[in-house]
Amino acid sequence: MFKNIVNKICTVWMFIGGLLFISSAAWAQYPGYKPVADLAAFKKQFAVESAKVQSITSDFTQNKELLALTETITSSGKFWFKRSNRVRIDYTKPFTYRMVMNGDKMLVKDDQKENRINVKSNKLFQQVNKIMIDCVQGTILDSKDFTTRVFENDKTYLLEMTPVAKTLKEFFQTIVLTVEKKDYSVRSIDMNEPAGDKTTITFSNKVLNALVADEVFAL
């Protein structure tokens, strides 16, 4: 359960980071992409775009590839974000699962039970909360929790984020975001785990700055 919560939290701040947002060997990893020529300009624009976003709603589809299995596990649901520091993720198919973050408080609920968590009581959750704030402020690319490489093609940016912090390295080998150039919104997130498992989340029907009621984030 703890690992699932961390994965879902990381989904939150990676998605917000992209919406509020170099060698030949690297090129081979991402065919069709090349390193961003002016990284400083990209970071500046990333921060500018993040400041414009007050709320987000989106549908998502998640594909989980387990090294021990030959099949892919697919699930889907809905995502909400509202400044500052309010997030909700609802998995609706093939199971129901809800996670709500509101300030320093968190609610995790499934069919059997619900848990309420104080983010300040757990070092890892504190670290994740800090990263989410960096995402909202558009400073995630300067975070000391990751080393980041940025690539681009005609339509998208690709951000490869490698955890530096020991606690995050236990969960992720790399996190790769594909970000639309037209509005800096996230097209997809790949979360690659050290053991070889991979989670890909694809976002659709994204709406920015629509009215989102505070009740959506009730704990």
VEXNU-614336 format. One line per field, with one value per atom (N, C-alpha, C): atom name; x, y, z negated. Coordinates in steps of 0.02 Angstrom, whole numbers, plus 50000, padded with zeros to 5 digits. Layout:
N
domar: [CA, ...];
xx: [X, ...];
yy: [Y, ...];
zz: [Z, ...];
***
This chain:
219
domar: [N, CA, C, N, CA, C, N, CA, C, N, CA, C, N, CA, C, N, CA, C, N, CA, C, N, CA, C, N, CA, C, N, CA, C, N, CA, C, N, CA, C, N, CA, C, N, CA, C, N, CA, C, N, CA, C, N, CA, C, N, CA, C, N, CA, C, N, CA, C, N, CA, C, N, CA, C, N, CA, C, N, CA, C, N, CA, C, N, CA, C, N, CA, C, N, CA, C, N, CA, C, N, CA, C, N, CA, C, N, CA, C, N, CA, C, N, CA, C, N, CA, C, N, CA, C, N, CA, C, N, CA, C, N, CA, C, N, CA, C, N, CA, C, N, CA, C, N, CA, C, N, CA, C, N, CA, C, N, CA, C, N, CA, C, N, CA, C, N, CA, C, N, CA, C, N, CA, C, N, CA, C, N, CA, C, N, CA, C, N, CA, C, N, CA, C, N, CA, C, N, CA, C, N, CA, C, N, CA, C, N, CA, C, N, CA, C, N, CA, C, N, CA, C, N, CA, C, N, CA, C, N, CA, C, N, CA, C, N, CA, C, N, CA, C, N, CA, C, N, CA, C, N, CA, C, N, CA, C, N, CA, C, N, CA, C, N, CA, C, N, CA, C, N, CA, C, N, CA, C, N, CA, C, N, CA, C, N, CA, C, N, CA, C, N, CA, C, N, CA, C, N, CA, C, N, CA, C, N, CA, C, N, CA, C, N, CA, C, N, CA, C, N, CA, C, N, CA, C, N, CA, C, N, CA, C, N, CA, C, N, CA, C, N, CA, C, N, CA, C, N, CA, C, N, CA, C, N, CA, C, N, CA, C, N, CA, C, N, CA, C, N, CA, C, N, CA, C, N, CA, C, N, CA, C, N, CA, C, N, CA, C, N, CA, C, N, CA, C, N, CA, C, N, CA, C, N, CA, C, N, CA, C, N, CA, C, N, CA, C, N, CA, C, N, CA, C, N, CA, C, N, CA, C, N, CA, C, N, CA, C, N, CA, C, N, CA, C, N, CA, C, N, CA, C, N, CA, C, N, CA, C, N, CA, C, N, CA, C, N, CA, C, N, CA, C, N, CA, C, N, CA, C, N, CA, C, N, CA, C, N, CA, C, N, CA, C, N, CA, C, N, CA, C, N, CA, C, N, CA, C, N, CA, C, N, CA, C, N, CA, C, N, CA, C, N, CA, C, N, CA, C, N, CA, C, N, CA, C, N, CA, C, N, CA, C, N, CA, C, N, CA, C, N, CA, C, N, CA, C, N, CA, C, N, CA, C, N, CA, C, N, CA, C, N, CA, C, N, CA, C, N, CA, C, N, CA, C, N, CA, C, N, CA, C, N, CA, C, N, CA, C, N, CA, C, N, CA, C, N, CA, C, N, CA, C, N, CA, C, N, CA, C, N, CA, C, N, CA, C, N, CA, C, N, CA, C, N, CA, C, N, CA, C, N, CA, C, N, CA, C, N, CA, C, N, CA, C, N, CA, C, N, CA, C, N, CA, C, N, CA, C, N, CA, C, N, CA, C, N, CA, C, N, CA, C, N, CA, C, N, CA, C, N, CA, C, N, CA, C, N, CA, C, N, CA, C, N, CA, C, N, CA, C, N, CA, C, N, CA, C, N, CA, C, N, CA, C, N, CA, C, N, CA, C, N, CA, C, N, CA, C, N, CA, C, N, CA, C, N, CA, C, N, CA, C, N, CA, C, N, CA, C, N, CA, C];
xx: [50041, 50000, 50043, 50095, 50139, 50170, 50192, 50222, 50171, 50109, 50056, 50043, 50043, 50031, 50086, 50149, 50205, 50201, 50183, 50176, 50123, 50067, 50013, 50031, 50067, 50089, 50137, 50181, 50229, 50192, 50138, 50097, 50072, 50050, 50024, 50075, 50134, 50180, 50214, 50219, 50246, 50196, 50132, 50082, 50078, 50076, 50073, 50136, 50194, 50256, 50256, 50228, 50226, 50174, 50120, 50068, 50087, 50124, 50144, 50215, 50217, 50283, 50278, 51202, 51175, 51226, 51218, 51268, 51234, 51273, 51244, 51208, 51231, 51197, 51127, 51119, 51053, 51007, 51033, 50991, 50964, 51006, 50986, 50929, 50927, 50874, 50807, 50807, 50745, 50747, 50733, 50736, 50691, 50716, 50677, 50685, 50719, 50730, 50802, 50812, 50879, 50881, 50939, 50943, 50918, 50884, 50861, 50922, 50923, 50982, 50991, 50936, 50940, 50901, 50935, 50902, 50879, 50918, 50899, 50834, 50825, 50764, 50705, 50716, 50663, 50641, 50688, 50671, 50631, 50649, 50614, 50542, 50533, 50465, 50424, 50456, 50425, 50394, 50432, 50409, 50352, 50358, 50306, 50239, 50242, 50181, 50150, 50190, 50165, 50125, 50147, 50114, 50044, 50029, 49964, 49910, 49931, 49884, 49858, 49792, 49759, 49723, 49702, 49667, 49676, 49668, 49674, 49622, 49589, 49552, 49573, 49574, 49597, 49574, 49563, 49556, 49625, 49633, 49697, 49687, 49735, 49738, 49807, 49809, 49872, 49884, 49944, 49964, 50023, 50015, 50067, 50096, 50162, 50197, 50239, 50221, 50257, 50306, 50368, 50419, 50401, 50365, 50348, 50288, 50253, 50194, 50203, 50167, 50172, 50117, 50066, 50011, 50020, 49985, 49985, 49921, 49927, 49869, 49848, 49787, 49763, 49709, 49714, 49664, 49654, 49600, 49586, 49548, 49545, 49510, 49513, 49508, 49501, 49550, 49575, 49624, 49600, 49609, 49594, 49652, 49664, 49714, 49687, 49700, 49682, 49734, 49757, 49803, 49769, 49808, 49877, 49877, 49910, 49923, 49860, 49813, 49754, 49749, 49746, 49747, 49700, 49668, 49627, 49637, 49647, 49651, 49600, 49555, 49506, 49518, 49536, 49537, 49466, 49439, 49369, 49362, 49411, 49410, 49480, 49486, 49434, 49417, 49446, 49433, 49424, 49400, 49393, 49445, 49477, 49530, 49535, 49537, 49540, 49598, 49632, 49683, 49672, 49667, 49657, 49713, 49745, 49795, 49770, 49766, 49742, 49788, 49835, 49885, 49929, 49934, 49976, 49937, 49875, 49833, 49821, 49813, 49801, 49749, 49706, 49657, 49668, 49672, 49678, 49620, 49580, 49518, 49508, 49491, 49472, 49406, 49387, 49322, 49319, 49376, 49376, 49385, 49429, 49444, 49471, 49480, 49511, 49562, 49615, 49668, 49679, 49688, 49705, 49776, 49815, 49887, 49907, 49949, 49979, 50046, 50052, 50112, 50174, 50167, 50225, 50252, 50213, 50233, 50280, 50291, 50331, 50382, 50445, 50499, 50491, 50472, 50464, 50406, 50350, 50294, 50312, 50353, 50376, 50416, 50459, 50501, 50458, 50408, 50364, 50323, 50301, 50264, 50306, 50370, 50416, 50424, 50429, 50436, 50373, 50314, 50253, 50250, 50274, 50277, 50324, 50381, 50427, 50393, 50351, 50315, 50267, 50230, 50181, 50216, 50274, 50310, 50352, 50355, 50394, 50469, 50490, 50562, 50586, 50545, 50563, 50626, 50640, 50700, 50764, 50757, 50815, 50819, 50775, 50772, 50835, 50860, 50919, 50899, 50835, 50811, 50820, 50834, 50841, 50898, 50926, 50964, 50917, 50915, 50866, 50899, 50878, 50898, 50835, 50839, 50782, 50796, 50750, 50756, 50694, 50696, 50638, 50635, 50573, 50564, 50517, 50485, 50445, 50384, 50356, 50292, 50296, 50347, 50349, 50419, 50419, 50480, 50480, 50540, 50547, 50594, 50568, 50607, 50624, 50688, 50711, 50737, 50703, 50720, 50744, 50806, 50837, 50843, 50811, 50814, 50885, 50900, 50964, 50954, 50898, 50883, 50875, 50905, 50904, 50834, 50790, 50722, 50684, 50694, 50661, 50692, 50758, 50793, 50769, 50742, 50716, 50653, 50618, 50555, 50562, 50607, 50611, 50682, 50693, 50757, 50758, 50705, 50697, 50622, 50606, 50538, 50544, 50506, 50511, 50443, 50444, 50384, 50387, 50331, 50323, 50275, 50297, 50260, 50244, 50181, 50161, 50192, 50220, 50248, 50194, 50136, 50085, 50058, 50056, 50029, 50065, 50121, 50159, 50119, 50070, 50032, 50063, 50055, 50085, 50045, 50080, 50049, 50053, 50111, 50119, 50176, 50174, 50227, 50247, 50312, 50338, 50377, 50356, 50392, 50425, 50491, 50530, 50560, 50543, 50564, 50629, 50668, 50733, 50728, 50672, 50665, 50645, 50629, 50611, 50538, 50495, 50425, 50419, 50366, 50357, 50283, 50271, 50204, 50201, 50154, 50144, 50075, 50072, 50009, 50000, 49944, 49928, 49868, 49873, 49821, 49781, 49717, 49673, 49618, 49586, 49531, 49552, 49612, 49638, 49602, 49583, 49553, 49591, 49615, 49652, 49609, 49616, 49587, 49511, 49479, 49406, 49389, 49327, 49306, 49304, 49340, 49340, 49321, 49266, 49241, 49289, 49294, 49337, 49314, 49248, 49222, 49252, 49279, 49311, 49369, 49400, 49460, 49445, 49382, 49363, 49393, 49418, 49447, 49398];
yy: [49940, 50000, 50063, 50063, 50122, 50139, 50087, 50098, 50127, 50102, 50128, 50201, 50221, 50291, 50334, 50313, 50352, 50359, 50305, 50308, 50359, 50359, 50405, 50477, 50487, 50555, 50580, 50537, 50558, 50574, 50538, 50556, 50627, 50645, 50713, 50766, 50764, 50819, 50819, 50760, 50760, 50792, 50777, 50806, 50881, 50903, 50975, 51008, 50976, 51005, 51018, 50972, 50981, 51031, 51038, 51086, 51155, 51158, 51222, 51237, 51197, 51203, 51231, 50745, 50761, 50736, 50687, 50652, 50611, 50580, 50539, 50479, 50454, 50397, 50417, 50479, 50503, 50507, 50528, 50532, 50463, 50413, 50345, 50321, 50346, 50326, 50354, 50413, 50447, 50466, 50419, 50432, 50491, 50534, 50591, 50653, 50647, 50704, 50727, 50791, 50819, 50862, 50873, 50915, 50986, 51015, 51084, 51130, 51174, 51216, 51269, 51300, 51354, 51333, 51297, 51271, 51327, 51380, 51436, 51467, 51476, 51504, 51458, 51393, 51344, 51347, 51350, 51353, 51416, 51471, 51535, 51530, 51502, 51496, 51446, 51393, 51342, 51375, 51420, 51455, 51503, 51537, 51584, 51548, 51490, 51453, 51426, 51405, 51378, 51430, 51492, 51545, 51559, 51539, 51552, 51503, 51445, 51391, 51394, 51403, 51404, 51338, 51304, 51240, 51195, 51130, 51080, 51026, 51005, 50942, 50901, 50835, 50793, 50721, 50685, 50612, 50582, 50519, 50486, 50411, 50380, 50308, 50285, 50234, 50208, 50137, 50124, 50057, 50036, 49980, 49955, 49891, 49893, 49834, 49805, 49745, 49710, 49661, 49662, 49619, 49545, 49529, 49459, 49435, 49481, 49462, 49481, 49446, 49461, 49509, 49519, 49564, 49633, 49681, 49750, 49763, 49791, 49808, 49879, 49889, 49955, 49979, 50042, 50074, 50145, 50177, 50245, 50284, 50350, 50390, 50464, 50505, 50577, 50611, 50670, 50708, 50780, 50809, 50879, 50912, 50975, 51015, 51085, 51115, 51185, 51216, 51276, 51311, 51328, 51325, 51301, 51234, 51185, 51123, 51081, 51081, 51039, 50995, 50929, 50881, 50823, 50797, 50736, 50692, 50627, 50577, 50523, 50510, 50456, 50403, 50343, 50286, 50258, 50249, 50226, 50158, 50139, 50074, 50043, 49978, 49929, 49925, 49970, 49972, 50045, 50056, 50125, 50138, 50195, 50214, 50290, 50322, 50395, 50418, 50470, 50503, 50578, 50609, 50681, 50711, 50763, 50801, 50872, 50896, 50963, 50994, 51035, 51062, 51006, 51001, 50949, 50885, 50881, 50823, 50782, 50717, 50672, 50620, 50603, 50550, 50498, 50434, 50378, 50331, 50317, 50279, 50229, 50166, 50116, 50085, 50028, 49998, 49973, 49955, 49925, 49975, 50024, 50068, 50135, 50181, 50245, 50263, 50295, 50316, 50391, 50424, 50496, 50503, 50541, 50546, 50619, 50632, 50698, 50696, 50736, 50735, 50750, 50793, 50812, 50754, 50701, 50645, 50596, 50604, 50557, 50594, 50576, 50612, 50608, 50550, 50543, 50586, 50587, 50628, 50702, 50722, 50791, 50808, 50761, 50773, 50779, 50735, 50737, 50802, 50823, 50885, 50945, 50944, 50998, 50998, 50939, 50934, 50961, 50946, 50970, 51047, 51077, 51150, 51177, 51143, 51164, 51161, 51109, 51103, 51161, 51178, 51232, 51298, 51308, 51371, 51373, 51316, 51313, 51308, 51287, 51282, 51210, 51162, 51092, 51075, 51111, 51096, 51116, 51156, 51174, 51133, 51085, 51045, 51003, 51000, 50958, 50885, 50870, 50801, 50760, 50794, 50760, 50790, 50749, 50775, 50771, 50823, 50827, 50841, 50805, 50819, 50836, 50886, 50909, 50903, 50870, 50860, 50888, 50893, 50919, 50891, 50890, 50881, 50937, 50931, 50986, 51002, 50951, 50960, 50954, 50921, 50907, 50917, 50928, 50924, 50856, 50831, 50770, 50784, 50775, 50787, 50720, 50705, 50644, 50663, 50640, 50659, 50597, 50601, 50545, 50564, 50527, 50545, 50543, 50592, 50594, 50574, 50595, 50580, 50504, 50477, 50405, 50377, 50413, 50388, 50381, 50428, 50425, 50372, 50363, 50313, 50242, 50232, 50166, 50149, 50200, 50191, 50199, 50243, 50260, 50262, 50233, 50239, 50303, 50313, 50377, 50392, 50456, 50478, 50521, 50504, 50537, 50569, 50635, 50672, 50692, 50684, 50713, 50771, 50831, 50893, 50927, 50945, 50978, 51048, 51064, 51131, 51185, 51168, 51219, 51251, 51212, 51241, 51216, 51180, 51153, 51103, 51072, 51021, 50952, 50909, 50843, 50796, 50765, 50714, 50646, 50630, 50565, 50568, 50519, 50510, 50437, 50423, 50355, 50353, 50308, 50299, 50231, 50230, 50169, 50151, 50092, 50071, 50031, 50030, 49995, 49921, 49889, 49817, 49800, 49852, 49839, 49851, 49861, 49876, 49947, 49959, 50024, 50044, 50107, 50135, 50192, 50189, 50243, 50273, 50339, 50373, 50423, 50418, 50463, 50506, 50572, 50619, 50642, 50653, 50675, 50721, 50757, 50802, 50851, 50879, 50925, 50993, 51020, 51086, 51127, 51186, 51229, 51288, 51305, 51366, 51369, 51311, 51308, 51313, 51329, 51333, 51263, 51252, 51189, 51204, 51175, 51189, 51162, 51198, 51175, 51109, 51093, 51031, 50969, 50978, 50922, 50894, 50936, 50916, 50906, 50895, 50885, 50820, 50824, 50765, 50734];
zz: [50000, 50000, 50000, 49958, 49953, 50021, 50056, 50122, 50171, 50167, 50211, 50198, 50134, 50116, 50144, 50137, 50162, 50238, 50273, 50346, 50365, 50330, 50347, 50330, 50275, 50258, 50312, 50334, 50386, 50451, 50465, 50522, 50516, 50455, 50442, 50459, 50428, 50437, 50505, 50537, 50605, 50654, 50644, 50689, 50679, 50617, 50604, 50629, 50620, 50642, 50717, 50756, 50828, 50850, 50812, 50830, 50806, 50755, 50726, 50753, 50796, 50826, 50897, 51119, 51185, 51239, 51234, 51275, 51329, 51374, 51426, 51397, 51340, 51308, 51286, 51262, 51242, 51302, 51359, 51419, 51437, 51428, 51445, 51400, 51338, 51291, 51313, 51344, 51362, 51436, 51480, 51552, 51572, 51614, 51637, 51594, 51538, 51493, 51495, 51481, 51474, 51411, 51381, 51321, 51334, 51286, 51292, 51295, 51345, 51357, 51303, 51282, 51232, 51170, 51125, 51065, 51019, 51014, 50970, 50993, 51058, 51085, 51073, 51080, 51067, 50994, 50947, 50876, 50861, 50892, 50881, 50905, 50965, 50992, 50953, 50929, 50887, 50825, 50792, 50733, 50750, 50807, 50828, 50839, 50873, 50887, 50823, 50775, 50712, 50674, 50677, 50639, 50665, 50726, 50757, 50735, 50709, 50696, 50624, 50618, 50553, 50538, 50590, 50580, 50641, 50630, 50684, 50672, 50725, 50723, 50784, 50776, 50831, 50820, 50875, 50873, 50881, 50859, 50869, 50879, 50914, 50921, 50898, 50857, 50830, 50853, 50881, 50899, 50855, 50821, 50776, 50805, 50819, 50845, 50789, 50768, 50715, 50746, 50722, 50750, 50743, 50689, 50675, 50717, 50750, 50789, 50862, 50906, 50978, 51000, 50958, 50977, 50946, 50974, 50949, 50911, 50852, 50811, 50826, 50850, 50870, 50822, 50802, 50760, 50784, 50760, 50782, 50729, 50738, 50688, 50703, 50650, 50655, 50608, 50629, 50591, 50583, 50522, 50509, 50472, 50486, 50449, 50441, 50382, 50371, 50325, 50344, 50300, 50235, 50181, 50179, 50142, 50172, 50137, 50124, 50171, 50166, 50228, 50216, 50270, 50254, 50306, 50298, 50359, 50346, 50399, 50384, 50432, 50425, 50479, 50458, 50503, 50505, 50565, 50571, 50606, 50647, 50681, 50680, 50670, 50655, 50580, 50540, 50468, 50448, 50387, 50362, 50308, 50314, 50267, 50270, 50211, 50208, 50165, 50189, 50149, 50153, 50095, 50091, 50049, 50075, 50037, 50030, 49967, 49953, 49900, 49923, 49876, 49850, 49784, 49752, 49737, 49758, 49744, 49807, 49797, 49853, 49835, 49883, 49876, 49929, 49909, 49956, 49942, 49994, 49984, 50039, 50020, 50068, 50046, 50075, 50058, 49986, 49957, 49891, 49834, 49845, 49788, 49814, 49767, 49783, 49730, 49751, 49706, 49714, 49656, 49656, 49631, 49668, 49656, 49647, 49598, 49590, 49627, 49679, 49721, 49680, 49629, 49588, 49546, 49538, 49495, 49530, 49596, 49634, 49676, 49670, 49705, 49780, 49806, 49879, 49903, 49867, 49887, 49884, 49835, 49832, 49894, 49914, 49973, 50036, 50042, 50100, 50100, 50041, 50036, 50059, 50040, 50060, 50136, 50166, 50238, 50273, 50244, 50274, 50272, 50218, 50213, 50267, 50276, 50330, 50398, 50407, 50470, 50480, 50428, 50432, 50446, 50416, 50424, 50488, 50523, 50585, 50575, 50515, 50501, 50496, 50518, 50512, 50550, 50605, 50644, 50609, 50555, 50515, 50451, 50444, 50382, 50374, 50312, 50297, 50286, 50290, 50282, 50345, 50402, 50466, 50506, 50550, 50607, 50667, 50707, 50761, 50828, 50879, 50948, 50987, 51030, 51068, 51143, 51179, 51251, 51285, 51351, 51388, 51458, 51485, 51557, 51580, 51636, 51662, 51619, 51586, 51551, 51475, 51449, 51377, 51347, 51282, 51242, 51207, 51193, 51154, 51095, 51034, 50973, 50941, 50937, 50904, 50835, 50782, 50714, 50677, 50652, 50616, 50542, 50497, 50426, 50399, 50357, 50321, 50248, 50220, 50150, 50141, 50088, 50076, 50071, 50035, 50025, 50091, 50137, 50202, 50247, 50242, 50283, 50268, 50208, 50191, 50231, 50255, 50291, 50366, 50388, 50459, 50484, 50543, 50578, 50618, 50658, 50694, 50699, 50707, 50723, 50786, 50837, 50901, 50918, 50929, 50947, 51020, 51055, 51122, 51116, 51135, 51124, 51190, 51200, 51261, 51266, 51324, 51333, 51337, 51362, 51374, 51310, 51254, 51193, 51129, 51138, 51083, 51040, 51069, 51033, 51044, 50994, 50997, 51042, 51090, 51131, 51097, 51069, 51036, 50985, 50938, 50888, 50888, 50891, 50883, 50817, 50772, 50709, 50710, 50713, 50718, 50650, 50626, 50559, 50563, 50509, 50509, 50526, 50507, 50519, 50590, 50630, 50700, 50717, 50666, 50679, 50707, 50746, 50778, 50777, 50760, 50761, 50810, 50857, 50906, 50896, 50886, 50877, 50933, 50968, 51023, 51005, 51016, 50997, 51057, 51046, 51101, 51073, 51117, 51098, 51043, 51050, 51000, 51005, 50947, 50944, 50892, 50912, 50867, 50845, 50780, 50752, 50755, 50754, 50746, 50672, 50656, 50586, 50556, 50501, 50465, 50393, 50369, 50302, 50249, 50193, 50137, 50110, 50117, 50090, 50124, 50184, 50219, 50178, 50138, 50100, 50026, 50010, 49940, 49913, 49851, 49819, 49769];
***
